[in-house]
Amino acid sequence: MAYVLDTSFVIDLMRSDGDAVRKAKELDGRRATKLLPAPTIYEVVAGLLFSRSKSEAAAFQRLAEGFQIAQFDEQAALKAAEIRAELLKTGRVKSHVDTMIAGIAFAAGNILISRDGDFRAIRDVLGLQLETY
C-alpha cells in the first residue's frame, strides 16, 4: 500500500504548514511509498505559473522529481469515471481533477492524503481510503 499526495497536502507542505509537516514526518516514519499523482503536478504548476512564480514552479518541479509519479492510466480513468457517475447520482459533484486524483488512489487500493473536504464526499459515497492531517 502507498500514500497518494493530494494537491492541498503538497501546497501545505510548500507553505510549511505545521499539520502538513507533522503528517509528512509521520509518513516518513512508516517508510511507505509516497506517490505524487500527475494531476497534482498539473494543479500545483498551473497555480504557480498563474501567480507568475516561475521560480517556485521550477522549485516544485525539482521537488516532484524526488517522488514516484502516479499516472492517470486506463485503470485510474475507469475508476474516476465510476466515482464521477456516483457523485452525479448523489448531487455531490466534485472537480474533474479531484475525481482523477481519487481515481488514481482508489484504482490501486492506496490511501489518499488530503484535508480537502471534497474528498470526504468521495470517501462517504464510495469508501475512498483517506487520511487527513
Secondary structure, DSSP 8 states (H G I E B T S, - for coil): -EEEE-HHHHHHHHTT-HHHHHHHHHHHHHT-EEEEEHHHHHHHHHHHHHTT-HHHHHHHHHHHTTSEEE---HHHHHHHHHHHHHHHHHT----HHHHHHHHHHHHTT-EEE---THHHHHHHHH---EE--
